[in-house]
Amino acid sequence: MGVWRDIEPCSVPKKFKPYDMHFAEYIEAPSERNDGNWYQLFTFRDSKRTIFGKYELIGKSLEKINFEKLATKVVMDSNVKNSMLAVDSELIKLWKRH
């Protein structure tokens, strides 16, 4: 099983607070996967667990992405949030464990 890390947005202006979102990063090592690649997931959901979103990366190495800044963009920009919305039963199962 991969590694889960909760994420908090950084520098969210007061006009966007309170926000009803939870953010996390999930990573699987190549040894945990059939394809032998790293798997990196940025994911979010609302408190009612009715809205889910994700941004996935699969590759030979981990990307150096500031997920705290990405979470901030999701809170502040509905276009960014909407571009990541997903209906994915595996994503819902993953959040049930956290």
KAKA-V153472 format. One record per residue. N is the residue number from 1. RES is the residue in three letters. PSI is psi in degrees with one decimal (999 if undefined). D_CENTER is the distance of its C-alpha to the mean C-alpha in Angstrom with 2 decimals. Layout:
BEGIN
n->N res->RES psi->PSI d_center->D_CENTER
n->N res->RES psi->PSI d_center->D_CENTER
END
This chain:
BEGIN
n->1 res->MET psi->143.0 d_center->16.67
n->2 res->GLY psi->-174.1 d_center->13.81
n->3 res->VAL psi->131.4 d_center->12.65
n->4 res->TRP psi->136.5 d_center->10.09
n->5 res->ARG psi->122.7 d_center->9.60
n->6 res->ASP psi->146.7 d_center->8.96
n->7 res->ILE psi->140.9 d_center->8.34
n->8 res->GLU psi->132.9 d_center->10.83
n->9 res->PRO psi->154.9 d_center->11.37
n->10 res->CYS psi->142.9 d_center->14.62
n->11 res->SER psi->49.3 d_center->17.77
n->12 res->VAL psi->122.2 d_center->17.06
n->13 res->PRO psi->152.8 d_center->20.55
n->14 res->LYS psi->-31.0 d_center->22.36
n->15 res->LYS psi->-15.2 d_center->22.64
n->16 res->PHE psi->2.9 d_center->18.93
n->17 res->LYS psi->151.0 d_center->19.27
n->18 res->PRO psi->148.3 d_center->18.85
n->19 res->TYR psi->147.7 d_center->15.47
n->20 res->ASP psi->51.5 d_center->14.39
n->21 res->MET psi->149.0 d_center->10.62
n->22 res->HIS psi->139.8 d_center->8.63
n->23 res->PHE psi->150.0 d_center->5.46
n->24 res->ALA psi->161.0 d_center->4.76
n->25 res->GLU psi->139.4 d_center->5.23
n->26 res->TYR psi->131.9 d_center->7.43
n->27 res->ILE psi->137.1 d_center->10.52
n->28 res->GLU psi->136.3 d_center->13.68
n->29 res->ALA psi->158.8 d_center->16.93
n->30 res->PRO psi->-33.6 d_center->19.41
n->31 res->SER psi->-17.0 d_center->21.70
n->32 res->GLU psi->-3.6 d_center->19.34
n->33 res->ARG psi->149.0 d_center->19.09
n->34 res->ASN psi->-29.8 d_center->21.95
n->35 res->ASP psi->-5.9 d_center->21.35
n->36 res->GLY psi->16.2 d_center->21.54
n->37 res->ASN psi->157.7 d_center->18.54
n->38 res->TRP psi->146.1 d_center->15.61
n->39 res->TYR psi->126.8 d_center->12.29
n->40 res->GLN psi->130.3 d_center->9.08
n->41 res->LEU psi->127.7 d_center->5.61
n->42 res->PHE psi->127.9 d_center->2.51
n->43 res->THR psi->156.2 d_center->1.69
n->44 res->PHE psi->161.9 d_center->4.66
n->45 res->ARG psi->162.6 d_center->8.30
n->46 res->ASP psi->169.8 d_center->11.73
n->47 res->SER psi->-31.5 d_center->14.24
n->48 res->LYS psi->-4.1 d_center->16.31
n->49 res->ARG psi->40.4 d_center->13.69
n->50 res->THR psi->-19.4 d_center->14.99
n->51 res->ILE psi->128.5 d_center->12.17
n->52 res->PHE psi->149.0 d_center->8.94
n->53 res->GLY psi->160.9 d_center->6.74
n->54 res->LYS psi->157.1 d_center->5.04
n->55 res->TYR psi->114.7 d_center->6.19
n->56 res->GLU psi->144.7 d_center->8.17
n->57 res->LEU psi->130.4 d_center->10.85
n->58 res->ILE psi->127.7 d_center->13.94
n->59 res->GLY psi->-176.0 d_center->16.95
n->60 res->LYS psi->-19.4 d_center->19.68
n->61 res->SER psi->164.7 d_center->17.97
n->62 res->LEU psi->142.5 d_center->14.73
n->63 res->GLU psi->147.5 d_center->13.86
n->64 res->LYS psi->83.3 d_center->14.38
n->65 res->ILE psi->135.7 d_center->11.64
n->66 res->ASN psi->95.7 d_center->11.46
n->67 res->PHE psi->-23.0 d_center->7.87
n->68 res->GLU psi->-41.8 d_center->9.91
n->69 res->LYS psi->-37.4 d_center->11.65
n->70 res->LEU psi->-39.6 d_center->8.90
n->71 res->ALA psi->-39.3 d_center->7.87
n->72 res->THR psi->-42.5 d_center->11.66
n->73 res->LYS psi->-37.8 d_center->12.06
n->74 res->VAL psi->-40.9 d_center->10.00
n->75 res->VAL psi->-40.4 d_center->12.36
n->76 res->MET psi->-22.2 d_center->15.35
n->77 res->ASP psi->108.5 d_center->15.34
n->78 res->SER psi->-27.2 d_center->15.33
n->79 res->ASN psi->-41.8 d_center->15.76
n->80 res->VAL psi->-48.1 d_center->12.47
n->81 res->LYS psi->-48.4 d_center->10.78
n->82 res->ASN psi->-30.7 d_center->13.18
n->83 res->SER psi->-18.0 d_center->12.64
n->84 res->MET psi->-3.1 d_center->9.13
n->85 res->LEU psi->141.7 d_center->10.43
n->86 res->ALA psi->141.8 d_center->11.00
n->87 res->VAL psi->101.5 d_center->13.63
n->88 res->ASP psi->113.2 d_center->12.92
n->89 res->SER psi->-32.5 d_center->14.81
n->90 res->GLU psi->-36.9 d_center->13.15
n->91 res->LEU psi->-42.4 d_center->9.72
n->92 res->ILE psi->-42.4 d_center->11.94
n->93 res->LYS psi->-40.5 d_center->13.77
n->94 res->LEU psi->-43.2 d_center->10.99
n->95 res->TRP psi->-28.6 d_center->10.21
n->96 res->LYS psi->-26.6 d_center->14.04
n->97 res->ARG psi->-5.4 d_center->14.39
n->98 res->HIS psi->999 d_center->12.48
END
